Amino acid sequence: MSTKAKAKKPKKYKLKTHKATAKRFRTTGSGTIVRTRGPKSHLRRKKSSRTKSKLAQMVEVTAPGQKRRIKRLAPYLKRYKSNPPG
């Protein structure tokens, strides 16, 4: 047996996820970040059925600055999609 001790790897630090961001956004299979639309719960009777159906759809985040911010706030969003462990 060798008398040399096994070299320790430097410890990798875990990043904390901003939970509000993780709840608002999710990634598709291709890695695109999508979000839901805004004012869905308030004053629904006044809105047309077309408007309400449009609000139900997911929208792609296209602005590069917003994508960068979301990736920084939720670094594991792509890895766990919408079903995080534990």
N, C-alpha and C positions, 0 to 999 in steps of 0.2 A: 504494500500500500504506500501511497505517496504521503509525505509528511507536510506537503504544502496545503495550506488552507484554501478553500474555495473563495475566489474573489467576489465580494458583494457588489451587486448592481446598485447604482444610485436609485433612490426611491423616487417613483413618479408620483406627482401630486394630483389629487382628484380636484376637479373643478366643480363648483357648486352651480346648479341649474337655477335660473330665475324662474320660479314656478308659474308666475302669471304668464310669462312668455310661452312656457311649455304647454299651458292650457289653451292658449289662443292660436297657436300655429302647429302644423304637422307637415311631414314630408311625404311625398308620393314615392312610388317605387323607383322612379327615375331620379329622385333626389330634389325635385322641385318643392319649394316651400309654398304652402297654401294657407289661406286664412278664411275665416267666415266674414260675412258682411255685418255692418253696424246696426242701425236702429230697428231691431226686429220685435222687441217686446212692447214698445210703447205706441199707443194710438194706432192699433192695427185695423180698426174698423174703417178709418178714413182712407187707407191705402188700397189701391186696386189689386186685384188678384195677380196681375202680371208683376207688379212691383213686389208683392209678397213672395212670389215664386223666385224672382231674381235674388231676393235677400237670402233665400235658402241655399243658394249655390255657393260653392267654395271659389275663391279667387286666388290667382297666382300672385305672389309677391314679385314684382319686376324690378323695382328700384335697387341698384347695386348697394347703396348705402344701407338700406333697410335690411337686405339679405345679410350683409356683414354684421350688423347689429344683432340680428336674431341669432346668427351662428355663434356670436360671442356670448350672448345671454343664455342660450340653451345649447351647449356644446354636444350633448348626447342625443339631440332630437333626431338626428338621422339614424343613429344606431338602434334606437328602441321604438321608432315610429310612434304608435299611440298606446303601446302596452308596456310601460316600464316595469322592470323587475322589482319585486318586494314592495 
